[in-house]
Amino acid sequence: MTLKTGINRYKYCTIGMAVFLSCAMVKIFGLHGIIFGLIILALCCTFQFFIIDKGQKQPAEDKINNIVDKNLFHKVMNIVPGVVYVSMFDGSVIFISDGIEKLLGYKPEEICKTRNFLFQQIHPEDREMVSKQIEKLQSGSAATIEYRLQKKDGTYICVSDCLNTIKNDWGNITHYNGVLANIDEKRKYDKDLQSLNARIHQLNDAVNQHAVRDSLTNVYNKRYSLVILQNEFNRARTQNKPLSCMLLDIDHLESVNNRYGYFFGNLILTEVAKCVQRHIRPIDVVSRFGDDEFLIVLSEVEKEELDSISNMLESEIGRCCIKDEEKNVNIDFKVTIGKCSVTPATKTITDLIEQTTRSLFAAKAAKNVYKE
């Protein structure tokens, strides 16, 4: 401390010392002058230390106000997005920004004047979870939690609460602050987004379905069946495994359409597709290859087994019929099947399909049944 600083800090003591020296130097007073000077010095020093002690006992709140104006602090907190609050661990809210009125409908003073007021607005099902998170804050951990708060009108809103601890000058946690944000709109947005994504997936599935499926019979369409047949053909050639296919044609379907109408013709197509799917293996593929034709791809099936499968399908489909009691319609129908297996002479899937087609026409000729 310099001499100038000391004089400025202890100015009353300095004045007292000056008076004392002056009195001591005046000989006219003699001993009495020294005593008078000491009395003045004592009074000045007492007054000086009384002023210092009063300054040291200045309330902490006044010191804070000297550094940061409380009104300015409130103005800043009130423009922060969300609702800022400061709470003691006993549930007393010592500050909450004005945004709480817009959020819940309560004024800040309503919440601050009643202990645990804000906590009581938490949905009963969420209180235990919030209490546990607040207890964890006392160990110094921060947290962000979501829960429901009751508004003044009795309805609930979902909020996100970002919690942080506040420490005193000695590093002890004394209270905590939180920032409340309304997430009802965010949840609604997330829900709408989920619904939109689900709808997009549904549309994609529908598009994919139409891209590979026949709209009437729901079996694969011709274009996709050729892709499957090519893949199976390549696999059979690479792994040296058997591959067979059948071409199934509904006998006299055009006559049924002309006599009963296309509605009954479509019923026959649908029934044939269902019957074939019921009696083939899950790994086999059936597709609508033409107006009244179905292509069946049979992987790892030898020529000998192919004959029995063909006979079984003709027999099962022959048992099916279409009935309409209201119109007194009862339609029996049959199918003819051409079949072929891959041989060394089969170079491409075009060769395989042509061989199967020739087999179909040969079978129709044998039955004396021809396509219209």
C-alpha positions as CSV (number, residue, x, y, z in Angstrom):
1,M,0.0,0.0,0.0
2,T,1.4,3.4,-1.0
3,L,1.4,6.5,1.3
4,K,-1.2,8.2,-1.0
5,T,-3.5,5.1,-0.9
6,G,-3.1,4.9,2.9
7,I,-4.0,8.6,3.3
8,N,-7.1,8.2,1.1
9,R,-8.3,5.1,2.9
10,Y,-7.7,6.4,6.4
11,K,-8.3,10.1,5.9
12,Y,-10.0,10.6,9.3
13,C,-7.0,9.1,11.1
14,T,-4.7,11.3,9.0
15,I,-6.7,14.4,10.0
16,G,-6.5,13.3,13.7
17,M,-2.7,12.8,13.5
18,A,-2.3,16.2,11.9
19,V,-4.3,17.8,14.8
20,F,-2.4,15.9,17.4
21,L,1.0,17.0,15.9
22,S,-0.2,20.6,15.7
23,C,-1.3,20.6,19.4
24,A,1.9,18.9,20.5
25,M,4.0,21.5,18.7
26,V,2.2,24.5,20.4
27,K,4.2,25.0,23.5
28,I,1.6,27.4,24.9
29,F,-0.5,24.4,25.8
30,G,2.3,22.4,27.2
31,L,1.2,19.1,28.5
32,H,-2.4,20.0,28.1
33,G,-1.9,20.5,24.3
34,I,-0.7,16.9,23.9
35,I,-3.6,15.5,25.8
36,F,-6.0,17.5,23.7
37,G,-4.4,16.3,20.5
38,L,-4.6,12.6,21.7
39,I,-8.3,13.1,22.4
40,I,-8.9,14.4,18.9
41,L,-6.8,11.6,17.3
42,A,-8.7,9.0,19.2
43,L,-12.1,10.4,18.1
44,C,-10.9,10.5,14.5
45,C,-9.6,7.0,14.5
46,T,-12.8,5.7,16.1
47,F,-14.9,7.5,13.5
48,Q,-12.6,6.1,10.7
49,F,-13.0,2.4,11.8
50,F,-16.7,2.9,12.3
51,I,-17.0,3.9,8.7
52,I,-14.9,0.9,7.5
53,D,-16.9,-1.6,9.6
54,K,-20.2,-0.2,8.3
55,G,-18.9,-0.7,4.7
56,Q,-17.8,-4.3,5.5
57,K,-21.3,-5.1,6.9
58,Q,-23.0,-3.9,3.7
59,P,-25.6,-6.5,2.7
60,A,-24.6,-9.0,0.0
61,E,-27.7,-8.0,-2.0
62,D,-26.6,-4.4,-2.1
63,K,-23.2,-5.5,-3.4
64,I,-24.8,-7.5,-6.1
65,N,-27.0,-4.6,-7.1
66,N,-23.8,-2.5,-7.4
67,I,-22.4,-4.9,-9.9
68,V,-25.5,-5.9,-11.9
69,D,-28.7,-4.0,-11.8
70,K,-31.6,-6.3,-10.9
71,N,-33.9,-4.7,-13.4
72,L,-31.5,-5.2,-16.2
73,F,-31.1,-8.9,-15.1
74,H,-34.9,-9.3,-15.3
75,K,-35.1,-7.7,-18.7
76,V,-32.5,-10.0,-20.1
77,M,-34.2,-13.1,-18.7
78,N,-37.5,-12.1,-20.0
79,I,-36.3,-11.9,-23.6
80,V,-34.6,-15.3,-23.4
81,P,-36.5,-18.0,-25.4
82,G,-38.4,-20.2,-23.0
83,V,-39.1,-19.7,-19.3
84,V,-36.1,-19.1,-17.0
85,Y,-36.5,-19.9,-13.3
86,V,-34.3,-20.2,-10.2
87,S,-35.4,-22.5,-7.4
88,M,-34.2,-23.7,-4.1
89,F,-34.1,-27.4,-3.4
90,D,-37.1,-27.0,-1.0
91,G,-39.3,-26.1,-3.8
92,S,-39.2,-22.3,-3.4
93,V,-39.0,-20.5,-6.7
94,I,-37.0,-17.3,-6.1
95,F,-37.2,-16.0,-9.7
96,I,-39.2,-16.9,-12.8
97,S,-39.3,-15.0,-16.0
98,D,-42.5,-13.4,-17.4
99,G,-42.8,-16.1,-20.1
100,I,-44.5,-18.3,-17.5
101,E,-47.7,-16.4,-17.9
102,K,-47.9,-17.2,-21.6
103,L,-46.9,-20.8,-20.9
104,L,-49.1,-21.7,-18.0
105,G,-51.3,-18.6,-17.5
106,Y,-49.9,-17.9,-14.0
107,K,-48.1,-14.6,-13.2
108,P,-44.5,-14.9,-11.8
109,E,-45.6,-13.6,-8.4
110,E,-48.2,-16.3,-8.1
111,I,-45.6,-18.9,-8.4
112,C,-42.9,-17.3,-6.3
113,K,-45.1,-16.6,-3.3
114,T,-46.2,-20.2,-2.7
115,R,-43.7,-22.9,-1.9
116,N,-43.8,-26.0,-4.3
117,F,-46.3,-24.2,-6.5
118,L,-44.5,-25.0,-9.7
119,F,-43.9,-28.6,-8.6
120,Q,-47.6,-29.1,-7.9
121,Q,-48.4,-28.3,-11.5
122,I,-46.5,-31.3,-12.7
123,H,-48.7,-34.2,-13.8
124,P,-49.0,-36.8,-11.0
125,E,-47.6,-39.5,-13.2
126,D,-44.4,-37.4,-13.9
127,R,-43.7,-36.1,-10.4
128,E,-41.6,-39.0,-9.2
129,M,-39.4,-38.9,-12.2
130,V,-38.9,-35.1,-11.8
131,S,-38.1,-35.5,-8.1
132,K,-35.4,-38.1,-8.8
133,Q,-33.8,-35.8,-11.4
134,I,-33.8,-32.9,-9.0
135,E,-32.2,-35.1,-6.3
136,K,-29.4,-36.0,-8.8
137,L,-28.8,-32.2,-9.3
138,Q,-27.4,-32.0,-5.7
139,S,-24.5,-34.2,-6.8
140,G,-23.6,-31.7,-9.4
141,S,-25.1,-33.4,-12.5
142,A,-27.1,-31.5,-15.1
143,A,-30.2,-32.9,-16.8
144,T,-32.8,-32.3,-19.5
145,I,-36.2,-33.9,-18.8
146,E,-39.6,-33.9,-20.4
147,Y,-42.8,-33.9,-18.4
148,R,-46.3,-32.5,-18.4
149,L,-47.3,-29.2,-16.7
150,Q,-50.9,-28.2,-15.9
151,K,-52.0,-24.8,-17.1
152,K,-54.3,-22.5,-15.2
153,D,-57.2,-23.6,-17.4
154,G,-56.7,-27.3,-16.2
155,T,-55.2,-28.6,-19.5
156,Y,-51.7,-30.0,-19.7
157,I,-48.8,-29.2,-22.0
158,C,-45.5,-31.0,-22.5
159,V,-42.4,-29.1,-21.6
160,S,-38.6,-29.7,-21.8
161,D,-36.7,-28.6,-18.7
162,C,-33.0,-28.0,-18.9
163,L,-31.7,-28.1,-15.3
164,N,-28.3,-26.8,-14.0
165,T,-26.9,-26.3,-10.6
166,I,-25.8,-23.0,-9.0
167,K,-22.9,-22.8,-6.5
168,N,-21.9,-20.3,-4.0
169,D,-18.4,-18.7,-3.5
170,W,-17.2,-21.8,-1.6
171,G,-18.3,-24.2,-4.4
172,N,-21.3,-25.6,-2.6
173,I,-24.5,-26.2,-4.5
174,T,-27.2,-24.0,-3.1
175,H,-30.0,-23.9,-5.7
176,Y,-30.6,-24.7,-9.4
177,N,-32.0,-23.0,-12.4
178,G,-34.1,-24.4,-15.3
179,V,-35.2,-23.3,-18.7
180,L,-38.7,-24.5,-19.7
181,A,-39.7,-24.9,-23.3
182,N,-43.0,-25.9,-24.8
183,I,-42.6,-29.0,-26.9
184,D,-46.2,-29.7,-27.7
185,E,-45.7,-28.3,-31.2
186,K,-42.5,-30.3,-31.6
187,R,-44.3,-33.5,-30.6
188,K,-47.1,-32.7,-32.9
189,Y,-44.6,-32.1,-35.7
190,D,-42.8,-35.4,-34.9
191,K,-46.2,-37.2,-34.9
192,D,-47.1,-35.6,-38.2
193,L,-43.7,-36.5,-39.6
194,Q,-44.1,-40.1,-38.5
195,S,-47.5,-40.3,-40.1
196,L,-46.1,-38.8,-43.3
197,N,-43.2,-41.2,-43.4
198,A,-45.7,-44.1,-42.8
199,R,-47.8,-42.8,-45.7
200,I,-44.8,-42.6,-47.9
201,H,-43.8,-46.1,-47.1
202,Q,-47.3,-47.3,-47.9
203,L,-47.2,-45.5,-51.2
204,N,-43.8,-46.9,-51.9
205,D,-45.1,-50.4,-51.1
206,A,-48.1,-49.8,-53.4
207,V,-45.9,-48.6,-56.2
208,N,-43.6,-51.6,-55.7
209,Q,-46.6,-53.8,-55.6
210,H,-47.9,-52.5,-58.9
211,A,-44.5,-52.7,-60.4
212,V,-44.1,-56.4,-59.8
213,R,-47.6,-57.7,-59.3
214,D,-50.6,-58.4,-61.5
215,S,-53.4,-56.1,-60.4
216,L,-56.1,-58.8,-60.9
217,T,-54.6,-62.0,-59.5
218,N,-51.9,-60.5,-57.3
219,V,-49.3,-63.0,-58.6
220,Y,-46.2,-61.6,-60.3
221,N,-46.5,-59.9,-63.6
222,K,-44.8,-61.0,-66.8
223,R,-42.0,-58.5,-66.7
224,Y,-40.9,-59.4,-63.2
225,S,-41.3,-63.1,-63.8
226,L,-38.7,-62.8,-66.6
227,V,-36.3,-61.2,-64.2
228,I,-36.8,-64.1,-61.7
229,L,-36.5,-66.7,-64.5
230,Q,-33.2,-65.1,-65.6
231,N,-31.8,-65.2,-62.1
232,E,-32.9,-68.8,-61.6
233,F,-31.5,-69.8,-65.0
234,N,-28.1,-68.2,-64.2
235,R,-28.0,-69.9,-60.7
236,A,-28.9,-73.3,-62.3
237,R,-26.2,-73.0,-64.9
238,T,-23.6,-71.8,-62.3
239,Q,-24.4,-74.4,-59.7
240,N,-25.3,-77.2,-62.1
241,K,-28.8,-77.6,-60.7
242,P,-32.0,-78.5,-62.4
243,L,-34.6,-75.9,-63.3
244,S,-38.1,-76.4,-64.8
245,C,-41.0,-74.2,-65.7
246,M,-44.6,-74.7,-66.7
247,L,-47.0,-72.7,-68.8
248,L,-50.6,-73.1,-67.7
249,D,-53.4,-72.1,-70.0
250,I,-57.2,-71.9,-69.1
251,D,-59.2,-73.8,-71.6
252,H,-62.0,-71.9,-73.4
253,L,-61.7,-68.7,-71.3
254,E,-62.8,-66.5,-74.2
255,S,-66.0,-68.5,-74.6
256,V,-66.7,-68.0,-70.9
257,N,-66.2,-64.2,-71.3
258,N,-68.5,-64.1,-74.3
259,R,-71.2,-66.1,-72.6
260,Y,-71.2,-64.9,-69.0
261,G,-69.2,-61.7,-69.2
262,Y,-65.7,-60.7,-68.2
263,F,-66.6,-60.5,-64.5
264,F,-66.9,-64.3,-64.4
265,G,-63.8,-64.7,-66.6
266,N,-61.8,-62.6,-64.0
267,L,-63.2,-64.8,-61.2
268,I,-61.8,-67.9,-63.0
269,L,-58.4,-66.2,-63.4
270,T,-58.3,-65.3,-59.7
271,E,-59.4,-68.8,-58.6
272,V,-56.7,-70.5,-60.8
273,A,-54.0,-68.2,-59.3
274,K,-55.1,-69.0,-55.8
275,C,-55.3,-72.8,-56.5
276,V,-51.8,-72.8,-58.0
277,Q,-50.3,-70.9,-55.1
278,R,-51.9,-73.3,-52.6
279,H,-50.3,-76.4,-54.3
280,I,-46.8,-75.3,-55.1
281,R,-43.8,-74.8,-52.9
282,P,-43.1,-71.4,-51.2
283,I,-39.8,-71.2,-53.2
284,D,-41.7,-71.6,-56.5
285,V,-42.8,-68.6,-58.5
286,V,-46.1,-68.1,-60.3
287,S,-46.9,-65.2,-62.6
288,R,-49.5,-64.1,-65.0
289,F,-47.8,-64.5,-68.3
290,G,-50.7,-63.6,-70.7
291,D,-54.4,-63.0,-70.7
292,D,-55.2,-66.6,-69.8
293,E,-51.7,-68.0,-69.2
294,F,-49.7,-68.5,-66.0
295,L,-45.9,-69.2,-65.9
296,I,-44.7,-71.3,-63.0
297,V,-40.9,-71.4,-62.3
298,L,-39.8,-74.5,-60.4
299,S,-36.3,-74.4,-59.1
300,E,-34.3,-77.7,-58.6
301,V,-37.1,-79.8,-60.1
302,E,-36.2,-82.7,-62.4
303,K,-38.2,-83.7,-65.5
304,E,-39.6,-86.8,-63.7
305,E,-41.0,-84.8,-60.8
306,L,-42.3,-82.1,-63.2
307,D,-44.8,-84.6,-64.7
308,S,-46.3,-85.4,-61.3
309,I,-46.6,-81.7,-60.4
310,S,-48.3,-80.9,-63.7
311,N,-50.8,-83.8,-63.3
312,M,-51.5,-82.7,-59.7
313,L,-52.2,-79.1,-60.7
314,E,-54.5,-80.1,-63.6
315,S,-56.5,-82.3,-61.2
316,E,-56.8,-79.7,-58.4
317,I,-57.8,-76.9,-60.7
318,G,-60.3,-79.2,-62.4
319,R,-62.2,-79.5,-59.1
320,C,-62.7,-75.8,-58.8
321,C,-65.8,-74.0,-60.1
322,I,-67.4,-70.6,-60.0
323,K,-70.9,-70.3,-58.6
324,D,-73.4,-67.5,-58.6
325,E,-76.7,-68.7,-57.0
326,E,-78.4,-65.3,-57.6
327,K,-77.8,-65.5,-61.4
328,N,-78.0,-69.4,-61.4
329,V,-74.5,-69.6,-62.8
330,N,-72.2,-72.6,-62.2
331,I,-69.0,-72.7,-64.3
332,D,-66.6,-75.6,-64.4
333,F,-63.2,-75.0,-66.1
334,K,-60.1,-76.9,-66.9
335,V,-56.5,-76.0,-67.7
336,T,-53.8,-77.4,-70.0
337,I,-50.2,-77.3,-69.0
338,G,-47.0,-77.3,-71.0
339,K,-43.8,-78.1,-69.2
340,C,-40.1,-78.2,-69.9
341,S,-36.8,-78.5,-68.0
342,V,-33.4,-77.0,-68.8
343,T,-31.3,-79.2,-71.0
344,P,-27.8,-78.8,-72.5
345,A,-29.5,-77.4,-75.6
346,T,-31.2,-74.6,-73.6
347,K,-28.9,-71.7,-74.0
348,T,-31.2,-68.8,-72.8
349,I,-34.5,-68.3,-71.0
350,T,-36.0,-67.5,-74.4
351,D,-35.1,-71.1,-75.5
352,L,-36.7,-72.4,-72.2
353,I,-39.9,-70.4,-72.8
354,E,-40.2,-71.5,-76.4
355,Q,-39.7,-75.1,-75.5
356,T,-42.4,-74.7,-72.8
357,T,-44.8,-73.0,-75.3
358,R,-44.3,-75.8,-77.8
359,S,-45.1,-78.3,-75.0
360,L,-48.3,-76.4,-74.2
361,F,-49.6,-76.5,-77.8
362,A,-48.7,-80.2,-78.0
363,A,-50.7,-80.8,-74.9
364,K,-53.7,-78.9,-76.3
365,A,-53.4,-80.8,-79.6
366,A,-53.5,-84.0,-77.7
367,K,-56.6,-83.0,-75.8
368,N,-58.1,-81.5,-79.0
369,V,-58.3,-78.1,-77.3
370,Y,-57.1,-75.0,-79.1
371,K,-56.7,-71.4,-78.1
372,E,-59.5,-69.2,-79.6
